[in-house]
Amino acid sequence: MTVTRFAPSPTGYIHVGNLRTALMNFLIARKAGGTFILRIDDTDPERSKEEYVDAIKQDLEWLGLTWDRVERQSDRLDRYAMAADELRRMDRFYEAFETPTELDLKRKKQLNMGKPPVYDRAALKLTEAEKDALRAERGAGVWRFKLRQERIEWTDGILGDVSIDAASVSDPVLIRGDGQVLYTLASVVDDTEMGVTHVVRGSDHVTNTATQIQIIEALGGTVPQFAHHSLLTGPQGESLSKRLGTLSLRDLRAAGIEPMALLSLMARLGSADPVELRDHMSQLIEGFDIERFGAAPTKFDSDDLYPLTARHLQSLPYDAVKDTILAAGVPENLGPRFWAVMRENITTLRDLEAWWALCRDGAEPVIDDEDREFVATAMEMLPEAPHDESTWGQWTGAVKEATGRKGRGLFMPLRKALTGQSHGPDMAQLLPLLQTIRARP
């Protein structure tokens, strides 16, 4: 059975980069009828916050990315300790005591010599007495996994055949000096014990994958099918790292972005297929193919989400937006007609409040100097409410006959006088909704 997972750290709100990973793993599991696990990577007790755990769940629920079960790494520390003991028994785990400054000096020296900046395994040469002395001086050391210095190869779901020389990679630190288990070990243990079959994540994890494959094999696990998607950039190819704080899912939600607009974009962005707005998650699942994605950096522009949101909203029936419309203050008897008129004139549902305010309270008239006499004459001819969809045509017909104006010179000044805007809904449909008309003499 296909098993995938999304493993966010609850140290902040998830953003579009995280979503890409979550969505791909979700779609793979759902297309195969498999299991999608939400795994909270909370092994860092200082930075992990329960409020972020709740926020992650809320954001995924908003998007409809439902999980089959939740796992928390903080509940599995004993499993990681057992795996660490097993690696020690195999002589694949060793304690190292270098300070960050010492490691930095070693890297600089290697680079100056034209060598790759790889940890030199000096800790393997320490005697027990030397280790005891270092522990007494510096405290506990970090624990590094001893890589077999051979080529690590796998067929990646996106990158194709990948081959990395383990000799060009430092032995990874799996446990910090303070005892905190790091992602590299915890993820391997979890993926192995939870039967994860497919792992999709960013291309910045390729080296991690190489080392994790050796750890998986050392612990007797089955290597999942890995796929590494491209990283997102800004619309000009710039790094998104400084902008991700403004691209959290809750910020996009607060801006009025609709879930299916966001999902439709992210399910195709960076693939060989064009972005197509979908109405239902089932359509995204059916059309998803990880092999259609490329390795090149992928440009993301949040502005692209707004036209998709507008198109999605235009397709919705009144019942789908009824609660939002009523919450904006629209009387229930006007709700269906209000939506029919406004659906083509909004970008997000938040725009409905402004349109209802215009209908309810009227707008400050915008009247150009050359149109003042014309508008005054026209307003005297406007029939008393209630108006219906025939009122606009009858009124403007009478004004045309009385003033001789026609076309844009007739219609635009009247629109601006009634709505304060030069664009908007068809006036024949909007006029019956106007509760207040400030331009009346």
ZITACOR-V158501 format. One record per residue. PHI is phi as a letter, one per 30 degrees, with the letter a starting at -180 (NA if undefined). OMEGA is omega in degrees with one decimal (none if undefined). BURIAL is + if it has 24 or more other ideal C-beta (glycine too) atoms within 12 Angstrom, else -. Layout:
PHI/OMEGA/BURIAL, PHI/OMEGA/BURIAL
This chain:
NA/177.9/-, d/178.1/+, b/175.9/+, b/179.5/+, a/169.9/+, b/-170.9/+, b/-179.7/+, d/172.4/+, c/-178.6/+, d/-179.6/+, c/179.6/+, l/179.8/+, d/179.4/+, d/-174.2/+, b/-173.9/+, d/177.3/+, d/175.6/+, d/-177.3/+, e/-178.9/+, e/179.0/+, d/-178.4/+, d/-175.6/+, d/-179.0/+, d/178.7/+, d/177.9/+, d/-176.6/+, d/177.6/+, d/-178.9/+, d/-176.1/+, d/179.9/+, d/-179.2/+, c/-176.3/-, i/-175.2/-, c/-174.2/-, c/176.6/+, c/-176.6/+, c/168.2/+, c/-175.9/+, c/-176.5/+, d/-179.1/+, d/-174.8/+, c/179.8/+, d/176.6/+, c/-173.4/+, d/-176.9/-, d/-174.5/-, c/-178.4/-, d/-178.7/-, b/-179.9/-, d/179.3/-, d/178.9/-, d/173.8/+, e/179.1/+, d/-178.3/-, d/178.2/+, e/-179.9/+, d/179.8/+, d/-179.3/-, d/179.7/+, d/178.3/+, d/178.0/-, e/-178.7/+, d/-177.8/+, i/177.5/+, d/-175.5/+, d/-179.5/-, c/-179.6/+, d/173.8/+, a/178.6/-, c/173.0/+, b/176.9/+, b/-177.4/+, d/177.9/+, d/176.7/+, d/-171.3/-, b/-176.9/+, d/178.8/+, d/179.0/-, d/179.1/+, d/178.5/+, d/178.1/-, d/178.8/-, d/178.4/+, d/177.9/+, d/-180.0/-, d/178.3/+, d/176.9/+, d/179.8/-, d/179.5/-, d/-175.1/-, i/177.7/-, c/-174.9/+, b/-179.0/+, b/-177.1/+, c/179.9/+, b/-168.0/+, b/-177.6/+, d/173.8/+, d/176.2/-, e/179.0/-, d/179.4/-, d/178.9/-, d/179.4/+, d/178.1/-, d/178.3/-, d/-179.6/+, d/-179.6/-, d/179.5/-, d/179.7/-, d/179.2/-, d/178.7/-, d/179.2/-, d/179.8/-, i/179.7/-, c/175.7/-, d/-177.2/-, d/-175.2/-, c/178.5/+, e/-170.6/+, d/177.6/+, i/179.4/-, d/-177.6/-, d/-179.7/+, d/-177.6/-, c/-177.8/-, d/172.6/-, d/178.7/-, d/179.5/-, d/178.5/-, d/176.9/-, d/179.1/-, d/-179.3/-, d/178.8/-, d/177.2/+, d/-179.7/-, d/-177.2/-, d/-169.8/-, c/-174.0/-, i/-177.7/-, d/177.8/-, d/173.4/+, d/177.8/+, c/-178.4/+, c/173.9/+, d/-178.6/+, d/-179.3/+, d/168.0/+, d/-172.7/-, d/180.0/-, b/179.9/-, d/177.3/-, c/-173.2/+, b/172.4/-, a/175.5/+, c/-175.0/-, d/-178.1/+, d/179.2/+, c/-174.3/+, d/-176.2/+, i/-178.1/-, d/-179.8/-, b/178.4/+, b/-178.8/-, b/177.3/+, d/-177.9/-, d/178.9/+, d/-179.8/-, c/-176.5/-, b/176.4/+, d/171.6/+, e/-172.8/+, d/172.7/+, d/-179.6/+, c/177.8/+, b/-179.3/+, d/179.7/+, d/178.7/-, d/177.1/-, j/-178.9/-, d/177.1/+, d/-178.0/+, c/-175.3/+, e/-172.7/+, e/178.4/+, d/-175.9/+, e/-178.4/+, d/179.3/+, d/-179.0/+, d/-179.1/+, d/-178.7/+, e/-179.0/+, d/-175.0/+, d/-179.9/+, c/175.7/+, i/-179.9/-, d/-176.2/+, c/-177.7/+, b/177.8/+, b/174.8/+, c/177.6/+, a/-174.3/+, d/-177.7/+, d/175.6/+, d/179.3/-, c/-174.3/+, e/179.1/+, d/175.3/+, e/-178.8/+, d/179.7/+, e/-179.3/+, d/-178.9/+, d/177.0/+, e/178.2/+, d/178.7/+, d/177.9/+, e/-178.3/+, d/178.8/+, d/-178.4/+, d/175.6/+, i/-179.1/-, d/176.4/+, c/-178.4/-, d/178.3/+, d/170.9/+, d/-178.9/+, c/172.1/+, b/-177.1/+, c/-178.9/+, d/179.6/+, d/177.6/+, d/179.8/+, d/171.4/+, b/173.7/+, d/-175.3/+, d/178.3/-, c/-179.4/-, i/-178.7/-, d/179.5/-, d/177.2/-, d/-170.2/+, e/-178.4/-, d/-177.3/-, c/-173.7/-, d/178.7/+, d/178.8/-, c/-179.4/-, c/174.4/+, d/-178.3/+, d/-179.0/+, d/174.7/+, d/178.3/+, d/177.6/+, d/179.7/+, d/178.7/-, d/176.6/+, j/178.6/+, d/-179.9/+, d/-178.7/+, e/-175.7/+, d/174.8/+, d/-179.8/+, d/-178.9/+, d/-179.9/+, d/179.1/+, d/-173.7/+, d/-179.5/+, d/-178.5/+, b/-176.1/+, e/180.0/+, i/179.2/+, c/178.7/+, d/-176.5/-, c/178.6/-, d/175.4/-, d/178.7/+, b/178.6/-, d/178.4/+, c/-178.2/+, c/-173.8/-, b/178.4/-, e/-177.8/+, e/178.7/-, d/177.0/-, d/-179.1/+, d/-176.2/+, d/-174.1/-, c/-174.5/+, d/176.5/+, b/-175.4/-, d/-177.1/+, d/179.2/-, d/-177.0/-, c/-178.5/+, c/-175.9/+, c/-176.3/-, d/176.1/-, e/-171.7/+, c/-178.3/+, d/177.6/-, b/177.3/+, b/-177.8/+, d/178.2/+, d/179.2/-, d/-177.3/+, d/-174.6/+, d/175.5/+, d/176.6/-, d/177.5/+, d/179.8/+, d/179.5/+, d/178.5/+, d/-178.3/+, d/-179.9/+, d/-177.5/+, d/-172.7/-, d/173.2/+, d/-177.8/-, e/-176.7/-, e/-178.5/-, d/-177.2/-, c/-174.9/+, e/-176.3/-, d/179.7/-, d/-179.4/+, d/179.1/+, d/178.7/-, d/177.7/-, d/177.6/+, j/179.8/-, d/177.2/+, e/-173.6/-, d/-178.1/-, d/178.8/-, c/-173.0/+, e/-177.9/+, e/-179.3/-, d/178.5/+, e/179.8/+, d/179.9/+, e/-178.7/+, d/-170.2/+, c/-171.8/+, e/-179.8/+, d/-172.0/-, b/177.8/+, b/173.4/+, c/174.7/+, b/179.5/+, d/178.8/+, d/-179.0/+, d/-177.1/+, d/-178.5/+, d/-179.3/+, d/179.1/+, d/178.7/+, d/176.5/+, e/177.2/-, d/-179.4/+, d/-174.9/+, d/-171.0/-, c/-174.4/-, i/-179.6/-, c/174.2/+, d/-175.6/-, d/171.8/+, c/-174.5/-, b/176.7/+, d/-175.5/-, e/-176.4/-, d/-177.8/-, c/-171.5/+, d/-178.6/-, d/179.4/-, d/-177.9/+, d/179.7/+, e/178.1/-, d/-178.0/+, d/-177.1/+, d/176.7/+, d/-178.1/-, c/-178.0/+, d/179.9/+, d/176.4/-, d/174.9/-, d/5.0/-, d/178.2/-, c/173.9/+, b/-173.4/-, d/177.0/-, c/-174.1/-, d/-176.8/+, e/-178.2/+, d/179.9/-, d/-178.2/-, d/-177.6/+, d/175.4/+, d/179.8/-, d/179.7/-, d/178.6/+, e/-178.5/-, d/-176.7/-, d/-172.6/-, c/-177.2/-, i/178.9/-, d/177.1/+, a/177.7/-, h/-177.5/-, d/179.7/-, d/177.3/-, d/-169.7/+, d/-174.2/+, d/178.7/+, e/-179.6/+, d/176.2/+, e/-177.4/+, d/178.4/+, d/-177.3/+, d/-172.1/+, c/-176.2/+, i/-176.0/-, b/178.7/-, c/179.0/-, b/177.1/-, l/-177.9/+, d/174.0/+, e/-173.5/-, d/177.7/+, d/179.0/+, d/-176.8/+, d/-175.0/+, e/178.8/+, d/-179.5/+, d/-176.5/+, d/179.9/+, d/-178.1/+, b/176.5/-, b/-174.7/+, d/-175.7/-, d/179.7/+, d/178.2/-, d/none/-
